[in-house]
Amino acid sequence: MELSIDTATDTASVAISREGKPIAEISWYAGQNHTVNLIPNALHLFKLIDEELNKIDAVFVSTGPGSFNGLRAGLSAAKGLALSLNIRLIGVETLEVEAYPYADIGLPICVIQNARRGEIATATYCMSDAGWRKLIDVHITTLDALCKAIDSKTVICGQFSSFPANQPDPAQLIAERLGDLAVIREITLRRAGYLAELGWRRLELGESDDVATLQPLYLRRPSITKPREKKR
Amino acid sequence: MKLTSHSYEETQRLGKELGHLAKPGDVILLVGKLGAGKTCLTQGIAWGLNIDGYARSPSFVVVNEYRGRLPMYHIDLYRLDNIVEIADLGLDDYLYGKGLCVVEWADKAFDILPAQNILINITLAGDTQRNLELITHGQRYTEMLTYFKQGIK
């Protein structure tokens, strides 16, 4: 049995799975209260299926990009469990979790996320004969540059509601710019059941992450003009 | 815009007017020496957001969160000297969030704070007298200042 934890953005999700197949899941709008709701919701989920937390043998966690504080809450909980239960820990990119539900469309899946300061975080994944893989690694760009770079039919998905309300709606902008090239899918809640499937894939490949060194995926240090202070 | 406050209470009233005008995602940057009245102004802002009670200076906890008409994140950079350290705090979740951010000692970290903001410089001009200079960056704050001027008439 595995526990999947995703607190990467405004929305949070927890799932319990058996060999990567979800058997319980709860997803909710967490705002900035991940630390308050995460553990109670996880425990509630175990109660629902009459199971116990200490029976899990792996923990999967969404590593970002996303909210700084949300990621810390999720990573700390996952690491705490992995350490105390002495079980395997696997980090999965948040954008990969968002792309995975659209794998069966058979097109490249480009995920976008609001990275603030007028920029986006994006990555592209694809399910092909060779299996599930990443075509373009997670990076920071602008919506404008992304639209220019897309030249073949692509699924474009993301939590569009996380984009600032005072700016043009990203879905509308993409539709105008790319027309038939874009198959647009809005993600409301990101679901940890998909994280469970992706985590399980890596587990089956014999992979796992180091509890001591797994880090949230922070894409950008803010641009700082003042030189870095020398360590004393 | 420049104006003068003659008392603690007057500074609070100015803050209250700013609080009334605040919208989700707004950022107010405060600059001024110790005792200039940054926290006093913040207190007024909190009241303007219908937050009960008193805002305390979050010098040691860095961020205080209050719940009113909007959430107010009262951020104080006083204790922090190294901009890299400030950048590591993850303040973006607040600065680009759904509440109002009031940042004291904003001059310590202009580079990592939102470029669109209203900046308030407070300087001492006597025992209780304070000079306030309000500088806006961005359309939203120009608009805010226009309403502010009408509100304090």
Interface residues (C-beta under 8 A of the other chain):
Chain A: G31 Q32 S67 F68 N69 G70 R72 R116 R117 P164 N166 R221 P222 S223 I224 T225 K226 R228 E229
Chain B: G25 N82 I83 V84 A87 G90 D92 D93 Y96 G97 K98 D111 I112 P114 R140
